[in-house]
């Protein structure tokens, strides 16, 4: 495979940097712009190793419809694609790349996919992805003996990018980062007219798959980098209920769920505001799900 170039990234021979030691790692600096370049090169490599479904494919068209429901992400300069894969996963890279695996689309409905993507965008907005790449780069750079970024040197090797990917897979987000990304997903849902319980349902889908011996391997990668899914599901449910929403049954998963959608409708109270606690709704909001 042809290597992509990145003008500000340099990998030097391991033997030539043998004396650099810990001092080289401490001296290593990497800017946000360089992280973005690193992410772009990594995505060229990653895209080349996966089957990207074309624009005419129903999975891609479904993802386009889901992404069109986000009305507050124009500043993120996203590009999004579907990988044909049996792996249940989705991720966002620091250059704005969003990749959704077809197997994930098979087990979730549109609202759940929206919430999962919103979670990944939360990691982007919160700089978690940037920090993860920086940490992984520092670790891998130490192995390769990189002392600093150069403004003039050539491409990173495939071996380095492969090691970078392995390191990223090993670095799980913290509980705090996961909770904050869940909160971002929840906000995306309620501001874009999507079921506020969508992330709760999505996490329960993943928990169920992880508990099934036949599907554990398919979700292993997502669980390795996104821990505590059961606790997070409970937390999201409590968050939605505290905001005044009540839950209804989600739509079925799979590609046929792309039509319709969910709408958030505050339940009309009976009587005046002072007596709202005695009304049938208790002031709660309900989620009305349109039928296909």
N, C-alpha and C positions, 0 to 999 in steps of 0.2 A: 504494500500500500504506500502511496506517495505521502510524504510527511508534509504537514502544513508549516508555513514559516511564521515566525513571530519576532519582529525586529528587535524587541527589547529583552528577549529571554535568551539566556546562554547556558548550555551545559558543557562543562569541561571534563577532560579525561579524569577518571577517578584516581589513577596513580599520580597524576600531576598535582593533585590537590591533597595528597596524603598528609602534608604537614599543616594543613589549615586547621583541622581539629575543631574544638569547641569555639575558638575565637571566630572562625569563619561563619559559623551559624549565628553567633551573637551579632556579627557585623551585617548580616543579611537584612536588607530592607526591600520592601515590595509595596508599591503604591496601589491605590484602588484601581487606577487605570491599567496597571500591569496585571492586576488580578483579573480584570475583565478580558485582557488579551489572552491570559493563560486559560481562562474559561472557554474562550472562543476556539482556541486551538484544541483543547480537550474535547469540545463538542464536535469538531471536524473528525477527530479520531473516533469518537463514540458513535456518531451518525454513520460513519463508514463501516462500523462493525455490526450494525443493525439494519433490518429491513424497514425502510420508511415507506409507509403506505401513500399512494399518490392522491392528488387532490380529488380525483373522481371516485375514490373508494368511500364506501358508506361510513366507515369508522372516521375518516378524516372529515367528511361532511358533518358528521355528528359532533365531532370536537369543535368544528367551526361554529356550529350553532350554540354550543355551550359557552364558548369564549365570547360570543356576541352578547351574552347576557351580562358580562362585566361592563359596566358603564363608567368606571372610575379608575382605569388602569392605563390610560393613553400615555402617561409619562414614563411607563416602564419599558417601552421599546421591546415588546415581547415578540418572539417567533415561536410557533408551536407546531408540533408534528406528532404523528402516531407511529410507534414502533409495533410491528407485527411480532408478537412474542407470547409465550405461555406464562411469562412472569407477570405477577400482579404488582404493578409498581407505577409510580409517576415521580418526576423530579423536576426541579428548576435549577438552572445553572446561572452563574454570576453575570453572564453576558445577556441575560434575558431569554435564554432558550428554555422552553417548557416541553417536556416529552412525556407522553402518556402511552402506556402499554395497552395493547388491544385486549389482553386478558383482564385487565382492570375494568375496561369498558364493558366486558361481558358480564361482570358480577355486580355492577352498580348502575343505578338509574341516573338520569341527568342531574338531578339535584345533588345526589351523593358525589358524583364526579365534579360538579361545580365546587362543592365544599372541599374536596381533596385538593383540587387545583388552587383554590383560595388559600388553603393551608400552605401549599408550596410557595405561593406568592407572598404569603406572610413571612416566610423565612427570607425571601428576597428583600422585602421592604425593611425587615428588622436587621439586615446585614448578617444574618446567620450563615448564609451561603458564602458570602465574601470571607467571613472569618474561618469557615470550614476549609475553604480552598487555601487560605493563608497558612493555617496550621498544617494541612497536608503537605503543602509546598515546603515548608520549613523542615518537616521530618524527612521528606524524600530528598531535598536538597542536601541535607547532611550526609546522606548515603553517597550522593554523587559528588560531593565536595565543592558545591557552588558557594562562592564567597560573597557575591553580590550580583545585582542585575547590571547588565551592560546595555548601553543604548545602540551598540553597533553589531552585535553578534547574531548568529543564525538560529536555526530551528532547534527545538527541543526534540530529543530522540523519542522514538516510539516506546522504548523501554522505560524511559522516565515517565511518559504519560500513562503507561500501564501501571507502573508503581503508584503513581498519583491516584489513579482510579481505585486501586486496592486500598490505599490509605483512606480515601474518602469513604469507602464502604465500611471501614472499620471505625470511623469516627461518628459515634451516635450523637444526635442533638441532646442537649441537656433537658431535664424536665421543665425548667423555666422557659427555654426556647420553644419547646413543644406547646406548652400552655399559651404562650404569647402568639404563636402561629395559629393555634386553635381559635383564639380570640379574634385574630385578624380574619379568619375564615368565617366566623360567626358574623362579624361586621359586614363582610362582603355579601353574605346571604341576606341579611335584613335590609341592606341598602339597595339590593338589586332584585328584591321580590322573590327570593328563593327560600324554601323551607328552612327556618332557623334550626330545626333538628336534623338537618341533612348531614352534618358532620358526625353527630351522634349515631345516625343510622350507618354511615360509611364505616365508622370505627367498629361497630358491631359486626358488619360484614367481614372485616378483616380478622376480628377476633374469632369468628366462627370458622373462617378458612384456616386459621392457624391451629384451631383445635381439631381439625379433621386431618387424619394421617395422610389422606390422599391428596391434600392440597397444601400441606405445610411448606413444602419446598418452594411452591410458587410464590408464597408471601414472605419467605425468609429474609430477602433483601430489604423489603420495606420495614419489617419488624426490627431488623438489626440497626437501622438508622433512626427509627421512630418508635421509641419504647413506650411502655405504660399505656397501651391503647385502651385497655379496659377502664382504667382510672380516668383517662381523658374523656372517654365516652360519657361516664357518669358526670364529670364536671361540666361538659357541654350541655347535657340535659338539664342540669341544675341552673346553668346560666340562662338558658332559654326560658325555663319556667319562672325564674326570678324576674325576667324581663316582661312577664305577663303572657307568654304563649302556652298553648296546650297542643298536645301532639296527636296526630292522626296517623293511620297506617301509610307507609311510603309506597310509591308505585313500584312495580316490578322492575328488576334489573334487565340489562341487555340492550341491544341496539334498537329494539322496538319501542323503547320508552322515550325516544327523542321528541315525539310530538306531545302536545299538551304542556305540562309543567305544573308548577305550584304557584299559588298566589297567597299572599298574607292578607287576611281580612280581619280587622278588629271586630269582635263580636259586639253587636249593638246592645247596650245596657237598657234595662227597663226601669222606668222611674227616674227620679232626679239623682244627681251625683251623691248626695248625702246618703242615699239608700242603696248605693251600688253594691255594697257588701251583702245585701239581702237578695240581690237579683240572682237569676239562675246562672249567669256567667261569672259572677264574682269579679267582673272587670277584666277577665282574661281575654287574650286574643287567640283565635283559632286559625289553623292552617287548612284552607280549603283546597283540595286536590282535584284538578280537572281530570276527567276520564278521557282516555284515548278514543 
